[in-house]
Amino acid sequence: MRIPSAPPESVWAPCGTCWGQRRLYVALVRGGRLTPRTCPACMGLGERLCAGRGAGRA
């Protein structure tokens, strides 16, 4: 059994929301300390799978 994968043109790129840090620090409603939260854009991976530009194409 073969597991489907991403197309070969796909590449991993750093997340533009958390800049690869995997978390965002959020202020509480009433101020106080910043608390770490998992980045919602990359789900805590620090990278996102993006469509490549076809490096092998002429």
MONORCOR-V729148 format. One record per backbone hydrogen bond with DSSP energy under -0.5 kcal/mol. CO is the residue of the C=O (numbers start at 1). NH is the residue of the N-H. Records with the same first field share a line. If there is no record, write none. Layout:
CO: NH + NH
//
This chain:
7: 10
11: 50
13: 48
15: 19
18: 21
22: 39
24: 26 + 37
26: 35
28: 31
33: 28
35: 26
37: 24
39: 43 + 44
42: 45
46: 15
48: 13 + 50
50: 11
54: 57
//
